[in-house]
Each structure stands twice: as structure tokens, then as C-alpha cells.
Amino acid sequence: MPVVTVRNIPTETHRAIKARAQLAGRSTEAEIRYILDSTVRPAAQLGIGSALHQLAMQHGGFEGLNALRNPMSAAHDAAVFA
């Protein structure tokens, strides 16, 4: 596992990390790892279903996305299912 050394941390920052670690029941080193990990990596990765849903909502819902995908099919669906 890689090792990172951080120098010249302000005293108040170090104290704050130590206090936060104590409240969380972790060592200062473990708290720093936790802070780094939770800051640079998302808590939950966006799944393909969520990504598709977001895309659809940006284009007027799934009907809008279908129209974007195939304008002729959307016009046909609108006429048939109206």
C-alpha cells in the first residue's frame, strides 16, 4: 500500500483531526485515511439504471428520450397510443 507523508500541517488542523478521530473512535492516522477516502471517492457509485434515469429526465422523461432516440418511432407511438 502506498505511503504518503504530509508536512507542515497547521497545529490547529492537527488538533482538529485528533479530536475528530477520538470522537469517531479511530486513531489519528485512521481518521486521516477516512477523510481522504471519503473526500476523493464517492460514497455510492452511480449505477447504470440511475444514469439512464438521469439522462431520461434531462430529456423530458422516457418519452422524450424515446423521441430523441428515434423521432419516427415516437411520432408513430403518439399516433397509435393517443
C-alpha positions as CSV (number, residue, x, y, z in Angstrom):
1,M,0.0,0.0,0.0
2,P,1.4,3.4,-0.9
3,V,2.6,5.7,1.9
4,V,2.0,9.5,1.8
5,T,3.8,12.0,4.1
6,V,2.2,15.4,4.7
7,R,4.4,18.0,6.2
8,N,3.7,21.4,7.7
9,I,0.1,20.8,8.8
10,P,-1.0,23.7,10.9
11,T,-1.2,22.9,14.6
12,E,-4.9,23.7,14.8
13,T,-5.7,21.4,11.9
14,H,-3.8,18.6,13.5
15,R,-5.6,19.1,16.8
16,A,-9.0,19.2,15.0
17,I,-8.1,15.9,13.2
18,K,-7.1,14.3,16.5
19,A,-10.3,15.4,18.2
20,R,-12.4,14.2,15.3
21,A,-10.6,10.8,15.4
22,Q,-11.2,10.5,19.1
23,L,-14.9,11.2,18.6
24,A,-15.1,8.5,15.9
25,G,-13.1,6.0,17.9
26,R,-10.2,5.9,15.4
27,S,-6.5,6.7,15.5
28,T,-5.4,10.0,14.0
29,E,-3.8,8.1,11.1
30,A,-7.0,6.1,10.5
31,E,-9.0,9.4,10.6
32,I,-6.8,10.9,8.0
33,R,-7.3,7.9,5.8
34,Y,-11.0,8.1,6.3
35,I,-11.1,11.9,5.5
36,L,-9.0,11.3,2.3
37,D,-11.0,8.3,1.2
38,S,-14.4,9.9,1.8
39,T,-13.3,13.1,0.1
40,V,-11.9,11.7,-3.1
41,R,-14.2,8.7,-3.7
42,P,-18.0,9.0,-3.9
43,A,-20.0,7.3,-1.1
44,A,-22.1,5.4,-3.7
45,Q,-21.2,4.9,-7.3
46,L,-23.9,5.8,-9.8
47,G,-25.3,2.7,-11.3
48,I,-26.3,2.2,-14.9
49,G,-30.0,2.4,-14.1
50,S,-29.6,5.6,-12.2
51,A,-27.5,7.1,-15.0
52,L,-30.2,6.2,-17.6
53,H,-32.9,7.6,-15.4
54,Q,-31.0,10.9,-15.1
55,L,-30.5,11.0,-18.8
56,A,-34.1,10.4,-19.5
57,M,-35.2,13.2,-17.0
58,Q,-32.9,15.6,-18.8
59,H,-34.8,15.0,-22.0
60,G,-38.4,15.1,-20.8
61,G,-38.8,11.7,-19.3
62,F,-38.6,8.4,-21.1
63,E,-41.0,9.5,-23.8
64,G,-38.7,12.4,-24.6
65,L,-35.7,10.1,-24.6
66,N,-37.5,7.8,-27.0
67,A,-38.2,10.7,-29.3
68,L,-34.5,11.7,-29.2
69,R,-33.5,8.1,-30.0
70,N,-36.0,7.6,-32.9
71,P,-38.1,10.6,-33.9
72,M,-40.2,8.5,-36.4
73,S,-41.0,5.8,-33.7
74,A,-42.1,8.5,-31.2
75,A,-44.4,10.1,-33.8
76,H,-45.8,6.7,-34.6
77,D,-46.3,5.8,-30.9
78,A,-48.0,9.1,-30.3
79,A,-50.5,8.5,-33.1
80,V,-51.2,4.9,-32.2
81,F,-51.5,5.3,-28.4
82,A,-53.3,8.6,-28.4
